[in-house]
């Protein structure tokens, strides 16, 4: 028996029985290949493969969508952060959350910036502005806010703190293309925001990253920085990288732009379905999306409190794996617990109790547009039986 599973763009994928039993953690939803080829053909025939007219069109479309003056496309979300820190000429310390993907920290270390970790809020799992403010010193060059899982952090409060301290503010918006904060699209806050365009994100370019900013000087520096720092005179103005953006990736992004809203709607439906089934189970907690905000739900994660459920996060993950349901533990361990970053945590980060607790209990469940309702029910049933001892109707 075979199962045809519809995707958000109207296409179907055919799965074998063995594939149907396995629930993948992620499966990218892509625009039709024909539409990508049609966009890419002219650049290909002209022999223009990177930083060409399609990349410029993609940047313009992204800037319009985000409501900003400039978007600069680069090779990855990590290079977007690396080049933004470099283009802002940051030196000294940078305050950032520990509960985030380690690429946020890597971008700081690559720029010889000393990471200072701030704790996160227990409800939203985003960085705690009060703790950020307490970590700012005369050595602080910038603050990084992260929209964890697409959930907007307290952007305006961070803007106030950084303006008062006279320091830069960058947002890692890797998960948040399509998120809104108090009705405004994520992308226009702080000095710059950086996005990832990899297969797990709402806007997929295969690989790639994006920097959004209203600062014309910064955008100019970033365009040079992605091309080794050279503006075209073969005399680099800045220290840059080869972080150019391929035309094929731009074609994929342009073709996929129209899918973003439908993807987010489907992710939201899946998140609501998980919440309905798992709400009220002992020891299960959810990430809070504050009123007035909208998340992309790039990830859907739950917390398993072993004290209340008498079951650990790892036991739940193992039970799901036994049923062929893939999960992840985003982000465990937290950065201040990782070998590359412990030395910085030992010198001023403190215990970061909320980040430590959340990292120890977080479990990310499958979420993607083509995830069938049956798979959501299967995952929920496994968790219910383990934590509640009986399935619920």
C-alpha positions in Angstrom: 0.0 0.0 0.0 1.3 3.5 -0.8 0.4 6.8 0.7 0.1 10.1 -1.3 0.8 13.0 1.1 -0.1 16.4 -0.2 2.3 19.3 0.2 1.6 22.9 0.8 2.2 23.8 -2.9 -0.3 21.2 -4.2 2.2 18.6 -5.2 2.2 15.1 -3.8 4.9 12.7 -2.8 4.6 9.0 -2.9 6.0 6.9 -0.1 6.6 3.2 0.3 5.1 1.3 3.3 8.4 1.3 5.1 8.9 5.0 4.6 5.3 5.6 5.8 6.1 4.0 9.1 9.0 6.4 9.7 8.2 9.9 10.6 11.0 12.1 9.5 12.0 15.1 11.7 12.1 17.5 8.8 11.2 17.4 5.1 11.6 20.6 3.1 8.7 21.9 1.1 10.1 23.2 -2.2 8.7 25.1 -5.2 8.2 23.1 -8.4 11.6 22.5 -10.1 10.2 23.8 -13.4 9.6 27.2 -11.9 13.2 27.3 -10.5 14.7 26.3 -13.8 12.6 28.9 -15.7 14.0 31.6 -13.4 17.6 30.3 -13.5 17.8 29.7 -17.3 18.7 33.3 -18.3 21.5 33.6 -15.8 22.8 30.2 -16.7 22.8 30.9 -20.4 24.7 34.1 -19.8 27.2 32.4 -17.6 26.3 34.4 -14.5 26.4 32.0 -11.6 26.8 34.2 -8.4 25.9 37.7 -7.3 24.0 38.3 -10.5 20.6 39.8 -11.5 18.6 37.0 -9.8 20.4 37.6 -6.5 19.6 41.3 -6.8 15.9 40.4 -7.6 15.8 38.1 -4.6 17.3 40.8 -2.3 14.7 43.3 -3.5 11.8 40.8 -3.0 13.0 40.0 0.5 13.5 43.6 1.4 9.9 44.4 0.3 8.6 41.4 2.2 10.4 42.5 5.4 9.7 46.2 5.0 13.4 47.2 5.1 15.6 49.3 2.9 18.2 46.7 2.2 18.7 43.0 2.1 22.1 41.4 1.4 22.2 37.8 0.4 25.2 35.7 1.4 26.3 32.1 1.4 24.8 31.0 4.8 23.1 32.3 8.0 26.4 31.9 9.8 28.3 34.0 7.3 25.5 36.6 7.6 26.3 36.9 11.3 30.1 36.7 10.8 30.1 39.5 8.2 27.6 41.6 10.1 29.8 41.6 13.2 32.8 42.4 11.0 31.1 45.2 9.0 30.0 46.8 12.3 33.7 46.8 13.4 32.8 45.2 16.7 35.6 44.8 19.3 35.5 43.5 22.9 32.6 41.6 24.4 29.3 40.6 22.9 26.3 39.6 25.1 24.2 36.8 23.6 21.9 34.1 24.9 23.2 30.7 25.8 20.0 28.9 24.7 20.6 29.1 20.9 22.3 27.2 18.1 26.1 27.4 18.5 26.6 29.2 15.2 25.5 32.3 17.0 28.5 31.9 19.2 30.8 30.7 16.4 30.2 34.0 14.5 31.4 35.9 17.6 34.5 33.8 18.1 35.5 34.1 14.5 35.5 37.9 15.0 37.6 37.6 18.2 34.6 38.8 20.2 34.4 37.5 23.7 30.9 35.9 24.3 29.1 36.9 27.5 26.1 34.6 28.1 22.7 35.9 29.2 19.9 33.7 30.5 16.6 33.2 28.8 13.0 33.7 30.0 11.2 30.7 31.3 8.0 31.2 29.2 9.3 32.4 25.8 12.8 30.7 25.9 14.1 33.9 24.4 16.9 36.1 25.9 16.0 37.9 29.2 16.4 41.6 28.6 17.0 42.3 32.3 19.9 39.7 32.4 21.3 41.2 29.2 21.3 44.7 30.8 23.1 43.3 33.9 25.9 41.8 31.7 26.7 45.1 29.8 30.0 46.7 30.8 32.4 49.2 29.3 33.8 46.3 27.3 30.5 45.5 25.6 30.4 46.2 21.9 27.0 44.6 21.0 24.1 42.5 22.0 22.6 39.6 20.0 18.9 38.8 20.4 17.7 35.4 19.0 14.2 34.7 17.8 14.2 31.1 19.1 12.2 28.7 16.9 10.8 31.8 15.2 9.4 33.2 18.4 10.2 36.9 18.5 12.3 38.0 21.4 11.8 41.3 23.2 13.1 43.5 20.4 12.0 46.9 21.5 13.2 46.4 25.1 16.6 45.3 23.7 16.6 48.3 21.4 16.1 50.6 24.5 18.9 48.9 26.4 21.4 49.1 23.6 20.5 52.7 22.7 21.0 53.7 26.4 24.4 51.9 26.5 25.5 53.3 23.1 26.2 49.8 21.7 25.1 47.8 18.6 22.2 45.4 18.4 22.0 42.5 16.0 19.2 39.9 15.9 19.8 36.3 14.9 16.6 35.8 13.0 17.6 32.5 11.4 14.2 30.9 12.2 12.1 34.0 11.8 11.4 34.8 8.1 7.7 35.5 8.4 7.5 36.1 12.1 6.0 39.4 13.4 6.7 41.3 16.6 3.8 43.5 17.8 2.5 43.5 14.3 5.8 44.5 12.6 7.7 42.0 10.5 10.8 40.7 12.1 13.7 42.0 10.0 13.7 45.7 10.7 14.8 45.8 14.4 18.2 46.8 15.7 21.2 47.6 13.5 20.6 44.4 11.4 18.9 41.0 11.5 20.2 37.8 9.9 18.3 35.0 8.4 19.0 31.4 7.3 17.7 30.0 4.1 18.5 26.3 4.6 16.1 23.4 4.0 14.6 23.6 7.5 13.5 27.2 7.2 10.3 28.9 5.9 12.1 30.4 3.0 14.4 27.8 1.4 17.3 28.5 -1.0 19.1 25.2 -0.5 21.8 27.1 1.3 22.1 30.7 2.0 21.7 33.6 4.4 20.3 37.1 4.4 21.1 40.3 6.3 18.3 42.9 6.6 19.0 46.5 7.6 17.9 50.1 7.2 21.5 51.2 7.4 22.8 52.1 3.9 26.4 52.2 4.9 26.2 48.8 6.6 24.6 47.3 3.5 27.4 48.7 1.3 30.0 47.2 3.6 28.2 43.8 3.6 28.1 43.7 -0.2 31.8 44.2 -0.3 32.5 41.8 2.6 30.7 38.9 0.9 33.2 39.4 -2.0 36.4 39.3 0.0 35.9 43.0 0.9 36.3 44.1 -2.7 33.8 46.6 -4.2 35.1 45.9 -7.7 38.4 47.9 -7.8 40.5 44.9 -6.9 41.6 46.9 -3.8 39.6 45.5 -0.8 38.2 48.1 1.5 37.4 45.6 4.3 38.4 42.1 5.4 35.8 39.9 3.9 35.1 36.3 2.8 33.9 34.4 -0.2 30.3 34.5 0.8 28.7 35.2 -2.5 25.1 34.1 -3.3 24.6 31.7 -6.2 22.0 32.5 -8.9 20.4 29.1 -8.6 19.8 29.6 -4.9 18.3 33.0 -5.7 16.0 31.3 -8.3 14.9 28.8 -5.6 14.2 31.7 -3.2 12.3 33.7 -5.7 10.1 30.7 -6.6 9.6 29.8 -3.0 8.7 33.3 -1.7 5.1 32.7 -2.5 5.0 29.6 -0.4 6.1 31.2 2.9 2.7 32.2 4.2 1.1 28.8 3.5 4.1 27.1 5.2 3.7 29.2 8.3 -0.1 28.6 8.4 0.6 24.8 8.2 3.3 25.0 10.9 0.9 26.9 13.1 -1.9 24.2 12.5 0.6 21.5 13.5 1.7 23.4 16.6 -1.9 23.8 17.6 -2.6 20.1 17.1 0.3 19.1 19.3 -0.8 21.5 22.0 -4.4 20.2 21.9 -3.2 16.6 22.3 -0.4 17.2 24.9 -2.0 20.0 27.0 -2.6 18.9 30.5 -0.2 16.0 30.5 1.9 15.9 33.7 5.3 17.6 33.2 4.7 18.9 29.7 5.3 22.6 29.0 5.2 24.7 25.9 7.0 27.8 24.6 4.8 30.9 25.0 4.1 33.1 22.0 3.2 36.5 23.5 0.1 38.4 22.5 0.7 40.5 19.5 3.5 38.3 18.2 3.4 35.6 15.5 6.0 32.8 15.3 6.9 30.8 12.2 7.1 27.7 14.4 10.2 26.7 12.5 10.5 24.2 15.4 7.9 22.9 17.8 9.5 21.9 21.1 8.1 20.8 24.4 9.7 20.6 27.9 9.5 17.4 29.9 9.7 18.0 33.6 10.9 14.7 35.1 9.8 15.8 38.6 6.2 16.2 37.5 6.0 13.4 34.9 8.3 10.8 36.5 9.7 10.4 33.0 12.8 12.0 31.5 13.1 13.8 28.2 15.4 11.1 26.9 12.9 8.4 27.8 10.3 10.2 25.7 12.7 10.6 22.8 13.6 6.9 23.0 9.9 5.8 23.0 9.2 8.0 20.0 12.3 6.6 18.2 11.1 3.0 18.9 8.0 3.9 16.9 10.0 5.4 14.0 9.4 9.0 15.0 12.4 11.2 14.8 13.1 14.0 17.2 15.8 16.5 18.1 16.9 18.2 21.3 17.2 21.9 20.3 19.3 23.3 22.1 20.8 20.8 24.4 23.4 21.3 25.8 23.1 25.0 26.0 26.2 26.9 24.7 27.6 27.7 28.1 27.8 23.9 28.8 29.6 23.1 25.5 33.4 22.5 25.4 34.1 25.5 23.2 32.3 27.9 25.4 32.7 26.6 29.0 35.8 28.8 29.5 33.6 31.9 28.9 30.8 30.6 31.2 33.3 30.1 34.0 34.2 33.8 33.9 31.1 35.7 34.4 28.1 33.9 33.0 27.0 32.5 36.3 24.8 29.4 36.4 22.2 30.6 33.9 19.5 28.5 35.7 16.7 28.9 33.2 18.8 28.1 30.1 20.3 25.1 32.0 16.8 23.8 33.0 15.3 24.2 29.6 18.2 22.7 27.7 18.0 19.6 30.0 14.3 19.0 29.3 13.7 20.3 25.7 12.5 17.9 23.0 11.7 19.0 19.4 9.0 17.2 17.5 8.5 16.8 13.8 7.0 19.8 12.1 6.9 20.5 8.3 4.1 21.3 5.8 3.7 17.8 4.4 3.6 16.1 7.9 0.3 14.2 7.8 -2.2 14.5 10.7 -1.7 10.7 11.3 1.9 11.3 12.2 1.0 14.0 14.7 -1.6 11.7 16.3 1.0 8.8 16.4 3.6 11.0 18.1 1.0 12.4 20.6 -0.3 9.0 21.5 3.2 7.7 22.3 3.8 10.7 24.6 0.4 10.3 26.2 0.8 6.7 26.9 4.2 7.2 28.5 3.3 10.2 30.6 -0.4 9.6 31.4 -0.5 5.8 31.3 -3.5 5.8 28.9 -4.4 7.3 25.6 -6.9 10.1 25.6 -9.6 10.6 23.0 
